[in-house]
Amino acid sequence: MTSPTPSPTALRVAVTGGSGKLGRAVVRDLAAHGWEVVLLDRVPSPDPVEGVTFVQVDLSDYGQVLQALTHVDDRYDSIDAVVHLGAIPAPGLVPNATLFHNNVTGSYNVFAAARAAHVRNVVWASSETLLGIPFDLDPPYLPLDEEYAVRPESSYSLGKALDEEMARHFTRWDRQLKMIGLRFSNVMDDGDYEDFPWDETPEKKTFNLFSYIDARDGAQAVRRALESDLVGYEAFIIAATDTVMATPTAVLADQFWPDVERRAAVEGTDSLLSSDKARDLLGFVPEYSWRTWGDRVGKQPEAAVADEDDLDL
């Protein structure tokens, strides 16, 4: 999908990590909704969008980030908003210290450079991992929301916890600043849905309570956060309303977390990660599900939603 060239009055947003999986969806969505998009990454996007400006930037270098958020010759003279997605995207891809230094330094550089450039609209990718993933300890209650203290269990999630703590203080220093951290669930797109549902090996998806988010819905959440009139720091869980399973969620919860408090009833295949806060404050409502993937690509998943009476668990 390509987008028309933005109008001269369009707001200009810089998207770090815009060449990545979620980043590409965010760039497409923002361009399609009238934003003038500048893609900041180490490599160009494999799926370029017409009218999007690419600038090669190393987020570990504060000077490069500051320049990219202020003025780049022959490209632009200012930035109105920042979406920060650039990071090593998961634990285990590089040594722990390498991941931590890369991600936390990059986030600090983006946050500090945005402040220096007087950019007061910042949205960034936090993570569901802050909730306690991979849940070697039981979650405190189900479904999960944003109301309990973060429980990082890896170098990756520890870095995300520090990102959120930095944002609290950046917004304390500047009372006009908006910084929204989106705690994305496991990002999926159509190419991932071939493997769904996961009922034959449910233990492989307990690590995040069988949750996911379609990249296009992740992009919607970014856009709604950018366009919201909130001020200060906020964090939101961003997850699909359903699970990656055909098995009813209540059955799964009883099987894997029988002693965990239930704060709310779950029906059918409802998610155990609540995005109610994002719905109420941002107007975020997911539009994509793996259950309709077959309709979009002309193929049906191997299993439909199971009936609880047919299960032998």
VMD Tcl script that draws the C-alpha trace (Angstrom):
set ca {
  {0.00 0.00 0.00}
  {1.33 3.43 -0.89}
  {0.20 6.81 0.33}
  {-0.29 10.16 -1.34}
  {2.34 12.84 -0.79}
  {1.47 14.63 2.49}
  {0.12 18.16 2.28}
  {2.47 21.04 3.22}
  {0.51 21.50 6.46}
  {0.83 17.87 7.61}
  {2.41 17.23 10.97}
  {5.82 15.59 10.66}
  {6.50 12.51 12.77}
  {9.82 10.69 13.14}
  {9.50 6.91 13.52}
  {12.60 5.20 14.88}
  {12.84 1.53 13.95}
  {10.39 2.16 11.15}
  {11.93 -0.59 9.02}
  {10.99 -3.32 11.53}
  {7.89 -5.49 11.65}
  {5.73 -3.16 13.74}
  {7.51 -0.11 12.37}
  {6.49 -0.83 8.79}
  {2.83 -1.08 9.83}
  {3.12 2.17 11.80}
  {4.73 4.01 8.89}
  {2.04 2.82 6.46}
  {-0.78 3.73 8.84}
  {0.51 7.20 9.70}
  {1.23 8.05 6.06}
  {-2.24 6.86 5.07}
  {-3.77 9.13 7.72}
  {-2.06 12.30 6.57}
  {1.10 12.42 8.65}
  {4.38 13.36 6.99}
  {6.60 10.47 8.05}
  {10.37 10.43 8.53}
  {11.73 6.91 8.96}
  {14.82 6.73 11.19}
  {16.65 3.41 11.14}
  {19.98 1.81 10.39}
  {18.58 0.24 7.21}
  {15.87 1.29 4.73}
  {12.48 -0.38 4.87}
  {12.06 -3.53 2.74}
  {8.52 -2.27 2.10}
  {8.96 1.44 1.28}
  {5.97 3.79 1.29}
  {5.69 6.58 -1.24}
  {6.37 10.00 0.26}
  {8.19 8.67 3.36}
  {11.65 10.13 3.99}
  {14.38 7.73 5.13}
  {17.34 8.93 7.20}
  {19.99 6.48 8.39}
  {20.52 6.96 12.12}
  {22.37 5.09 14.87}
  {20.27 5.56 18.02}
  {23.28 4.85 20.24}
  {24.81 8.17 19.08}
  {23.06 11.10 20.78}
  {24.42 13.60 18.28}
  {22.90 11.72 15.37}
  {19.55 11.45 17.12}
  {19.49 15.15 18.03}
  {20.26 16.13 14.45}
  {17.61 13.78 13.12}
  {14.97 15.36 15.39}
  {15.89 18.94 14.47}
  {17.23 19.48 10.94}
  {18.54 17.32 8.09}
  {19.75 19.22 5.01}
  {17.57 18.83 1.92}
  {15.02 16.83 3.91}
  {13.30 18.81 6.70}
  {13.78 21.54 9.29}
  {11.81 20.28 12.30}
  {9.90 17.37 13.81}
  {6.48 17.64 15.46}
  {6.22 14.20 17.09}
  {8.28 11.08 17.73}
  {7.37 7.39 17.66}
  {10.23 5.40 19.18}
  {10.22 1.74 18.14}
  {13.93 1.23 17.44}
  {15.45 -1.48 19.66}
  {16.64 -5.06 19.78}
  {13.10 -6.52 19.80}
  {13.32 -9.45 22.21}
  {15.51 -11.15 24.83}
  {17.98 -13.83 23.78}
  {19.00 -12.34 20.42}
  {22.29 -10.89 21.74}
  {24.07 -11.10 25.11}
  {22.12 -9.53 27.96}
  {24.41 -6.57 28.57}
  {24.57 -5.79 24.85}
  {20.78 -5.74 24.65}
  {20.40 -3.62 27.78}
  {22.99 -1.01 26.76}
  {21.63 -0.77 23.22}
  {17.97 -0.41 24.16}
  {18.21 1.80 27.23}
  {20.83 4.10 25.68}
  {18.76 4.40 22.53}
  {15.63 5.29 24.49}
  {17.45 7.86 26.60}
  {18.93 9.45 23.50}
  {15.53 9.67 21.80}
  {13.79 11.04 24.90}
  {16.53 13.58 25.64}
  {16.88 14.67 22.01}
  {13.11 15.15 21.72}
  {13.19 17.33 24.83}
  {16.09 19.37 23.47}
  {14.23 19.78 20.17}
  {11.07 20.90 22.03}
  {9.10 17.93 20.73}
  {6.34 17.35 23.27}
  {4.52 14.43 21.66}
  {6.36 11.14 22.19}
  {4.97 7.62 21.87}
  {7.19 4.60 22.29}
  {7.12 0.82 22.36}
  {7.06 -0.46 25.90}
  {6.25 -4.16 26.33}
  {3.91 -6.76 27.78}
  {7.05 -8.36 29.25}
  {6.86 -5.80 32.08}
  {3.84 -7.67 33.43}
  {6.01 -10.60 34.58}
  {6.57 -12.58 31.40}
  {7.39 -15.48 31.16}
  {5.29 -15.93 34.33}
  {7.55 -18.43 36.07}
  {5.75 -16.85 39.02}
  {1.98 -16.78 38.71}
  {0.41 -13.48 37.62}
  {-1.14 -11.58 40.56}
  {-4.65 -11.83 39.07}
  {-6.49 -12.36 35.79}
  {-7.16 -10.67 33.44}
  {-4.07 -8.48 33.75}
  {-4.17 -4.69 33.51}
  {-1.87 -1.74 34.26}
  {-2.74 -1.51 37.95}
  {0.15 -3.43 39.52}
  {3.85 -2.66 39.76}
  {5.96 -3.85 36.83}
  {7.77 -7.19 37.25}
  {10.66 -7.36 34.75}
  {12.14 -10.85 34.47}
  {14.80 -10.32 31.77}
  {17.35 -7.77 30.64}
  {14.95 -6.82 27.86}
  {12.02 -6.13 30.20}
  {14.29 -4.44 32.74}
  {15.26 -2.01 30.00}
  {11.59 -1.35 29.26}
  {10.97 -0.71 32.97}
  {13.73 1.90 32.96}
  {12.25 3.47 29.81}
  {8.96 3.94 31.65}
  {10.70 5.34 34.72}
  {12.67 7.78 32.54}
  {9.42 8.91 30.93}
  {7.91 9.64 34.34}
  {10.73 12.01 35.11}
  {10.92 13.63 31.68}
  {7.23 14.52 32.05}
  {7.88 15.79 35.59}
  {10.57 18.10 34.24}
  {8.27 19.39 31.47}
  {4.60 19.54 32.45}
  {3.54 20.12 28.83}
  {5.19 16.93 27.59}
  {3.18 13.85 26.60}
  {4.98 10.50 26.75}
  {2.90 7.38 26.13}
  {4.36 3.90 26.51}
  {2.47 1.18 24.65}
  {2.94 -2.24 26.21}
  {2.56 -4.22 23.01}
  {1.73 -7.89 23.13}
  {3.46 -10.31 20.75}
  {3.22 -8.59 17.34}
  {1.81 -10.70 14.50}
  {0.88 -10.20 10.88}
  {-0.82 -12.33 8.24}
  {2.36 -14.32 7.62}
  {2.29 -15.59 11.21}
  {-1.27 -16.88 11.21}
  {-0.43 -20.06 9.29}
  {0.54 -21.56 12.67}
  {-2.68 -20.62 14.48}
  {-4.36 -21.85 16.63}
  {-1.90 -23.28 19.18}
  {-4.18 -25.76 20.94}
  {-1.96 -28.79 20.28}
  {0.91 -27.16 22.21}
  {-0.71 -24.63 24.59}
  {2.33 -24.68 26.89}
  {4.26 -22.80 24.20}
  {1.95 -19.80 24.61}
  {1.51 -19.64 28.37}
  {4.50 -17.29 28.58}
  {2.27 -14.34 27.67}
  {-1.14 -15.75 28.57}
  {-1.90 -16.75 24.94}
  {-1.97 -13.10 23.85}
  {-0.98 -11.27 20.67}
  {-1.57 -8.06 18.71}
  {-1.90 -7.67 14.96}
  {0.70 -5.20 13.65}
  {-2.04 -3.12 12.02}
  {-3.81 -2.75 15.34}
  {-0.50 -1.87 16.95}
  {-0.20 0.89 14.37}
  {-3.71 2.08 15.16}
  {-2.77 2.33 18.84}
  {0.31 4.41 17.96}
  {-1.75 6.81 15.85}
  {-4.42 7.19 18.52}
  {-1.76 7.85 21.15}
  {-0.13 10.50 18.96}
  {-3.45 12.20 18.28}
  {-4.72 12.05 21.87}
  {-4.89 15.18 24.01}
  {-3.34 13.49 27.04}
  {-0.49 15.23 28.86}
  {2.15 13.60 31.04}
  {3.18 9.96 31.26}
  {0.82 7.05 30.61}
  {1.29 3.34 29.91}
  {-1.22 1.15 28.08}
  {-1.49 -2.58 27.41}
  {-2.08 -3.12 23.69}
  {-3.40 -6.61 22.94}
  {-5.98 -8.26 20.73}
  {-9.36 -8.92 22.30}
  {-8.96 -12.66 21.69}
  {-6.25 -15.26 22.30}
  {-4.15 -17.36 19.92}
  {-6.23 -20.39 20.96}
  {-9.46 -22.10 19.95}
  {-9.91 -23.42 23.50}
  {-12.10 -21.21 25.72}
  {-9.99 -18.89 27.85}
  {-11.65 -19.84 31.13}
  {-10.70 -23.48 30.52}
  {-7.09 -22.51 29.87}
  {-6.95 -20.29 32.95}
  {-8.29 -23.10 35.13}
  {-5.75 -25.52 33.67}
  {-2.62 -23.39 33.96}
  {-3.41 -20.87 36.75}
  {-6.06 -22.54 38.94}
  {-5.14 -20.61 42.10}
  {-4.89 -17.12 40.61}
  {-7.60 -14.58 41.53}
  {-10.13 -13.76 38.81}
  {-10.78 -10.01 38.74}
  {-13.27 -10.25 35.89}
  {-15.11 -12.94 34.00}
  {-13.79 -14.01 30.60}
  {-16.08 -15.31 27.92}
  {-15.27 -17.44 24.91}
  {-11.73 -16.78 23.74}
  {-11.38 -13.36 25.42}
  {-7.83 -12.18 26.04}
  {-6.25 -12.36 29.50}
  {-4.50 -9.04 28.80}
  {-6.94 -6.18 29.21}
  {-6.74 -3.21 26.82}
  {-9.68 -1.49 28.52}
  {-7.56 1.49 29.57}
  {-6.46 2.07 25.97}
  {-10.07 1.78 24.83}
  {-11.29 4.26 27.43}
  {-8.52 6.89 27.11}
  {-7.34 6.46 23.52}
  {-10.40 5.07 21.77}
  {-8.37 2.01 20.75}
  {-10.45 -0.94 19.52}
  {-8.62 -3.78 17.72}
  {-9.90 -4.46 14.21}
  {-7.86 -7.52 13.19}
  {-7.89 -11.11 14.42}
  {-6.27 -14.33 13.25}
  {-9.81 -15.76 13.20}
  {-10.62 -13.64 10.13}
  {-7.22 -14.22 8.49}
  {-8.60 -16.92 6.22}
  {-11.24 -14.55 4.89}
  {-8.54 -12.04 3.97}
  {-6.18 -14.46 2.23}
  {-8.65 -17.03 0.95}
  {-7.64 -19.77 3.39}
  {-9.20 -21.05 6.58}
  {-7.30 -21.85 9.81}
  {-7.11 -25.53 10.67}
  {-9.42 -25.24 13.68}
  {-12.44 -23.15 14.55}
  {-13.31 -22.05 18.06}
  {-13.75 -25.17 20.16}
  {-16.77 -25.87 22.25}
  {-15.96 -26.35 25.92}
  {-17.94 -29.59 26.08}
  {-15.70 -31.13 23.38}
  {-12.46 -30.57 25.31}
  {-10.56 -33.27 27.14}
  {-8.17 -31.36 29.40}
}
mol new
graphics top color blue
foreach p $ca { graphics top sphere $p radius 0.5 }
foreach p [lrange $ca 0 end-1] q [lrange $ca 1 end] { graphics top cylinder $p $q radius 0.2 }
display resetview
